[in-house]
Every structure is written in structure tokens, then in C-alpha cells.
Amino acid sequence: MRGRIQNTLRGFLDNEAGGGVLLMAVAALALIVANSPLSGAYFDALHMYVGPLSVQHWINDALMAVFFLMVGLEIKREMTDGHLSSWPRRILPGAAAAAGMIVPAMFFLIFNLGTPAAHGWAIPSATDIAFALGVMSLLGPRVPVSLKVFLAALAIIDDLGAVVIIALFYTAEISMIDLALAAVTIVALLAINRMGVRRILPYVILGLILWFFTLRSGVHATLAGVILALCVPIKRTPATPEAQHSESPLHYLEHILQRPVAFLIVPVFGFANAGVSFVGLGPETLVAPVTLGVALGLALGKVIGIFGSVLVLVKTGVVRLPSGATWMQMVGTSLLCGIGFTMSLFISLLAFGDPVLQDEAKIGILLGSLVAGTIGYLVLRAAPPAKKRMHRVG
């Protein structure tokens, strides 16, 4: 079983880890550019209109729809035929993901409850799997494979939670006509799935139509990517290596999207949204309620929620600690889950229309992610490996 899990997730982990390292560099570059003589050109380019949308909106509404398509494909694959395909396998990462979303949100609300900024409660709830796996990849064999699988599974469930939160709490005014047309498109997608259509092109065409109507409806357009992913057929391969790309449309689409998403779309999004100009921002920004709520939610809330839930479940005998992992390594992994870059930035843009609050949230995301990632890396680097049990012979 372990061999199958490794086979299923190997390409995913490698791409996400490499993309995470690139994302770190891009985020640093965005901050440098936003505070250099090039800052004017940087912000002007993002606000320049190309057709009906600005460059930044094309990135956040169109390119990120492809990112969400990839997220949806990963969720469906893991839930249907992967590490999360049965309830016993879902208990530990599922409970950890839930606690890892609830506790950071509580931290944020401690500082912002009763203010307009409270609408951003979900910002510190997200985990950036690319960033987290990128940091973990720097440690090589020091981290057992079981913890990488746990982190990937937790982040996938976390992404599912983020999708639900966006759909329920960050939707603008609804156009019922466009929403109805989007629903008709979904019915068409489900119909060709039931008819056994295996070619990708019809799904892509209907997916573009779905994106258009979703964008016009007021529901965030990126959700069209997740809905499309759930309609793409998958071939289940229980107890055998994963399906060939030629046999399973979902595996094929995921395969062709992995590298563009990890090495192009997410870095472009990071470069477009991580740039915060420090001009006019004083020390008071660091102690602003939004900044503190986001930073502490990521750096403290995540590790308390995730490690706390794992501790309770293991000590009560509900589940076991991941194979070959130690408690210190679990603390380090829980800290890495406090890296909330991509999805946290995305939610902050949906939550706040005020540029000042957006900048405070971005600074909180950068600070919280930096602290969580650095301490998580140091803890995992210092953690001794699990002791191997000795068996007597004879």
C-alpha cells in the first residue's frame, strides 16, 4: 500500500515542491520590485486593461481558474482512488485540516471581531501546499514519506474547505440569469460524463462556457475550475498502479496541467499579488488588527489546531501517528502548514476592497508564513529520526 501511495503522489509532490521553491523566489522578487524605482511600472501594468478585464483580473479570475481546476482534479483523484479514498484514511488529515482552519480563524477574530475587517476571518485558514512542500523538500530524507503524504492529504482537504468558504462567504451579488445558464452548462458536463465521453476537448469547451457564465453571475469565476474538475471522468484502479493517462481523462488532464500550474500560473499569481509597497506604511502597520490576526493565525493558530487535533486523536487511540514519524517531526510539519501564501492572498483579495486592508493582510500573510516556515524548517531539521524497533532473532 505504501508503494502505491508513493507511486500516486510522486509526480505531484515533486512538481509542487519545485514550484514552491520557485514561488519563494518570485514572492521575494515581487516585494523588491514593488519597493524599487520600477514600482510605478509594476502597478501600472497590473491595472492596465486588456479587453474587459485588467491584467490583474485576468490573472486572478482566469489563470487562477486553471489553478482551481488542478485543485479540483487532485481532490477528486485522492477522494476517489487515492490516499483519501476511504474514511479511515481521511480521519487524521481531515480532522487536522478542520482544526487547522477553525483555530486560525478564531485568532483573526480575536483582533477583528465587531469591525468591518472581520470579513477576512478565512484569510489565515489556508495552507499553501506548494510552499510547504517546497520547504519540506529542502530537508530531503530527514522527513519520512508518511509525513509528506500527510501534509499533501491535509492540504488537499484544506483546499476543499477553502473552495467551500469562497463559494459560501465570498460571493458578490448574484445574476440569476447567468447562474441559470451556468447550471445548464453543468448539466451538459454531467450528461457527457454519463454518456461515457472520454475526450478532453468537449469538457474544455464546456468548461470555458461555464467560466464565462460564472464570471458574469457574481459567483467567483475560479469555482468554475473546481466544478469542471468534478465532472471529468476518472478510471478507478483499486489495488493496482494508477490508471494510464490514455485510459483516464482525469489523470491525463492532471498530468498536462501539473507543470504549467506549478511553474507558471502560481508564480505569476504570486508575482502579481505579493508586491506590497512599504511607502507610507509605518510600524503601526505591523500591529494593525488585520496584520496581527493574519500573522498569528498562521504562525500560532495553525500549529495549535493541527498538532492539537493529532495529539488528541493519537492519545485517545482513534488513529496512529504517521509511520516512521516522531512527535517533534509532527510539530515541524504542523508549523509548515502555517505557510498560507497562495490561497490566503487569494481570499484576502475577495475579502477586502480597501487597499489598506489588503496591504495589511498581505503583510500579515508574509510575516506569518515566514515565521511558520522558518521555525517549521528548523524544527524538522533538528528532529531526530524515529528509532527503529529491534527484533530478537531466535
ZIWO-V241278 format. One line per field, one symbol per residue. phi: phi as a letter, one per 40 degrees, with the letter a starting at -180 (. if undefined). burial: b if it has 9 or more other ideal C-beta (glycine too) atoms within 8 Angstrom, else e. A space follows every 10 residues. Layout:
phi->???
burial->???
//
This chain:
phi->.ccccccccd cccccccccc cccdcccccc ccccbbcccd cccccccccb gcbcdccccc bbccccdccc dccccccccc abcbcbcdcc dccccccccc bccdccdccd cbcgbdcdcc dcdcccbccc cccccccccf ccbcdccccd cccccccdcc ccccccccbb bccccccccc ccccccdccc cccccgcbcc ddcccccccc ccccdcchcc cccccccddc cccbccbcgb dccccccbdc cccccccdcd ccbbcccccc ccbccbcccg cbdcccbcdc dccccccccb dccccccccc dcccccgcbb cddgbbcccc cccccccccb ccccdccccc cbccdccccc cccccccccc cccccccccc cccccccccc bcbg
burial->eeebbbbbbe ebbebbbbbb bbbbebbebb bebbbeeebe ebbeebbeee eebbbbbbbb bbbbbbbbbb bbbbbbbbeb bbbbbeeebb bbbbbbbbbb bbbbbbbbbe bbeeeebbeb bbbbbbbbbb bbbbbbbebe eebbebbbbb bbbbbbbbbb bbbebbbeeb beebbeebbe bbeebbebbb ebbeeebeeb ebbeebbebb bebbbebbbb bbbbbbbbbe bbbbbebeee eebeeeebbb bbbbbebbeb bbbbbbbbbb bbbbbbbeee beeebeebbb bbbbbbbbbb bbbbbbbbbb eebbeeeeee bbeebbebbb bbbbbbbbbb bbbbbbbbbe bbeeeebbbb bbbbbbbbbe bbbebbbbbb eebeeeeeee eeee
//
